[in-house]
Amino acid sequence: MTAAVLLVEDDDAVRETTGLVLGRMGIDTRGVADGPAALAALTSRHPFDLVVLDLMLPGMDGLDVCREIRAKSRIPIIMLTARDGVTDIVTGLELGADDYVTKPFDGRVLAARIRALLRRVERETDVTRLEIRDLVIDLAAHRVERHGRDIDLSSTEFRLLVTLARQAGRVLTRDVLLEQVWDTDYLGDSRLVDMAIKRLRDKLEDDARSAGYITTIRGAGYRFERD
C-alpha cells in the first residue's frame, strides 16, 4: 500500500530519520516543523492520506493543530506523545485523533500503525449503510444520523460504532474491540477502548430517547443493544 503522510515534528533529526525509515518502507513522507506549516500543507494541492502529529510543538501545540484539522477534515491522525503523557493522549483522542505512538518509537512500528489505520479506513467503504434502532449509519459518507440530526464522530469513534452495531446483541471483549477497531492488540492497553467508549456514549446518549445504546458487561466487555 502506497501512502502519502504528513509528518509534523519540530525535532529535525527525528523528522528526517523517521521520514527516511518510512520512505524505505514505501510510505511517501513530507515533513514540516510546526503547526501553521502543517495546516498550510493540508490545504495545498498535494494530497495526504494521513497525518503523524507530534503534540510538543513550538508556538501552536499539537492539540491545537489536531483541533484545527478536525474542524475541516476527517483525515486519519496518529499522535506522537511522551510515554507518560496520559493526559495529552486522552485530550488528543477526544479532539478526534485516531491513534497514538509514544516516544521514543521505532520507525518500523510507526509504519505498521500507519498501514493498520489506513486499512481500517479502507474497510469502512465495504458496506454502504446500517440502520439500527434510531440510528442511520452511512459508511460510504462516513456519517451517522439520528432523527434527522447528524452526530459528529471521529474516525475511531465511527469504526467503534460500526463494529458494535454490526454485532448488536453480542458482548464484545476489550481485546476483540482492540483487534477489530484498532487492528492490533495494543499490548493489552484496554484504556484505549474504555476512553473511546466513553466518548462515543457522550455523543450518542445525550438525551433520554437515546440512552442505553452501549451496555457495560462487568468483567466481560461491551454490548450494543438492539432495542
C-alpha positions in Angstrom: 0.0 0.0 0.0 1.5 3.3 -1.0 0.5 6.2 1.3 1.3 9.9 1.5 1.9 11.0 5.0 2.4 14.5 6.5 4.8 14.2 9.4 4.6 17.2 11.8 7.7 17.1 14.1 9.8 20.0 15.3 13.0 17.9 16.0 14.9 18.0 12.8 16.8 14.7 13.5 13.6 12.8 14.4 11.7 14.2 11.4 14.5 13.4 9.0 15.2 9.9 10.4 11.6 9.0 10.6 11.0 10.2 7.0 13.9 8.1 5.8 12.6 4.9 7.6 9.0 5.4 6.3 10.3 6.1 2.8 12.2 2.8 2.8 9.0 1.1 3.7 7.1 2.6 0.7 5.4 5.5 2.6 5.8 8.8 0.9 6.5 11.3 3.7 6.6 15.1 3.7 7.9 16.7 6.9 7.1 20.1 8.5 8.3 21.6 11.7 5.3 23.4 13.2 1.5 23.7 13.3 1.0 26.6 10.8 3.2 24.8 8.2 1.1 21.6 8.8 -2.2 23.4 8.3 -0.8 25.1 5.2 0.4 21.8 3.8 -3.1 20.2 4.2 -4.7 23.0 2.2 -2.2 22.7 -0.6 -2.8 20.7 -3.8 -0.6 17.8 -2.5 -3.0 15.2 -1.2 -2.2 13.4 2.1 -3.7 10.1 3.3 -2.7 10.5 7.0 -1.1 12.9 9.5 1.5 12.0 12.0 1.4 14.8 14.6 3.8 15.5 17.4 2.0 17.1 20.4 5.0 19.0 21.6 5.4 21.7 19.0 6.6 25.3 19.4 4.0 28.0 19.4 0.9 26.3 18.2 0.9 22.9 20.0 -0.2 19.6 18.6 -3.5 19.6 20.4 -4.4 22.9 18.8 -3.3 21.6 15.4 -5.4 18.5 15.9 -8.4 20.6 16.7 -8.0 22.8 13.6 -7.6 19.7 11.4 -10.7 18.1 12.8 -12.7 21.2 12.2 -12.2 20.8 8.5 -11.2 17.2 7.7 -11.6 13.6 8.7 -8.1 12.7 7.6 -6.6 10.0 10.0 -4.3 11.4 12.7 -1.7 9.5 14.6 -0.3 11.4 17.6 3.3 11.3 18.8 3.4 11.8 22.6 5.7 11.3 25.6 5.5 7.9 27.2 4.0 9.4 30.4 1.7 11.9 28.6 -1.6 10.2 29.5 -3.5 13.5 29.8 -2.3 14.6 26.4 -3.3 11.2 24.9 -6.8 11.4 26.4 -7.2 15.0 25.2 -5.9 14.2 21.7 -8.3 11.3 21.3 -11.2 13.4 22.5 -10.3 16.0 19.9 -10.5 13.4 17.2 -7.1 11.8 16.8 -7.3 8.1 15.8 -4.2 6.6 17.3 -1.1 7.4 19.2 2.6 6.3 19.4 4.7 7.0 22.4 8.3 8.4 22.2 10.9 7.1 21.7 9.5 4.9 18.9 10.8 2.6 16.3 10.0 3.9 12.7 9.0 0.4 11.7 6.4 0.3 14.4 5.1 3.7 13.3 4.9 2.4 9.7 2.9 -0.6 10.8 0.5 1.6 12.7 0.1 3.8 9.7 -0.7 0.9 7.4 -3.1 -0.6 10.0 -5.0 2.7 10.3 -5.3 3.1 6.5 -6.5 -0.5 6.2 -9.3 0.2 8.7 -10.3 3.4 6.8 -10.4 1.4 3.6 -12.6 -1.3 5.1 -15.2 1.3 6.1 -16.3 1.5 2.5 -17.1 -2.2 2.2 -20.7 -1.8 3.4 -22.8 1.3 2.5 -25.5 1.6 5.2 -26.6 0.3 8.6 -29.8 1.0 10.3 -30.3 0.0 13.9 -32.7 1.5 16.5 -33.0 5.2 15.6 -29.5 5.4 14.1 -28.7 5.6 10.4 -25.0 4.8 9.7 -23.9 5.7 6.2 -20.5 4.0 5.8 -19.8 5.4 2.4 -20.4 9.0 3.5 -18.8 8.4 7.0 -22.0 9.8 8.5 -24.3 9.0 11.5 -27.7 10.4 11.8 -30.5 10.2 14.4 -33.9 11.8 14.0 -32.6 13.8 11.1 -29.6 15.2 13.0 -26.0 14.5 12.2 -23.8 13.1 15.0 -20.2 14.2 14.6 -17.8 11.3 15.2 -14.1 10.9 14.8 -12.8 8.1 12.5 -12.1 5.9 15.5 -15.5 6.6 17.1 -17.2 5.8 13.8 -15.3 2.5 13.4 -16.1 1.6 17.0 -19.8 2.3 16.5 -19.9 0.3 13.3 -18.2 -2.7 14.9 -20.6 -2.7 17.9 -23.7 -2.1 15.7 -22.8 -4.8 13.2 -22.7 -7.3 16.2 -25.6 -5.8 18.2 -26.7 -8.1 21.0 -23.3 -9.7 21.3 -20.8 -9.0 24.1 -17.5 -7.9 22.6 -14.5 -8.0 24.9 -11.9 -5.2 25.0 -9.4 -7.5 23.3 -11.8 -8.2 20.5 -12.5 -4.4 20.1 -8.8 -3.7 20.0 -8.3 -6.2 17.3 -11.3 -5.2 15.2 -11.3 -1.4 15.7 -7.6 -0.7 16.1 -6.3 -3.7 14.2 -3.8 -4.5 16.9 -3.7 -6.0 20.4 -2.0 -2.7 21.7 -0.2 -4.9 24.2 -3.4 -5.2 26.2 -4.0 -1.5 26.6 -7.7 -1.7 27.4 -7.7 2.0 28.4 -7.9 2.9 24.8 -11.2 1.0 24.4 -12.7 2.5 27.6 -11.8 6.1 26.6 -13.3 5.6 23.2 -16.5 4.0 24.5 -16.9 7.0 26.9 -16.5 9.5 24.1 -18.9 7.6 21.9 -21.5 7.3 24.7 -21.3 11.0 25.3 -22.1 11.7 21.7 -24.8 9.1 21.2 -26.6 9.2 24.6 -27.1 12.9 25.0 -30.9 12.7 25.7 -33.4 10.4 27.2 -34.5 9.0 23.9 -31.0 7.7 23.0 -30.0 6.4 26.5 -28.7 2.9 26.7 -27.1 2.2 23.3 -24.0 0.6 24.8 -24.1 -1.6 27.9 -21.0 -2.4 30.0 -20.9 -6.0 30.9 -18.8 -6.2 34.1 -15.8 -8.4 33.7 -16.6 -9.1 30.0 -16.8 -6.1 27.7 -19.4 -4.1 25.9 -22.7 -4.8 24.1 -24.7 -2.7 21.7 -28.4 -3.0 22.5 -30.8 -3.9 19.7 -33.8 -2.5 21.5 
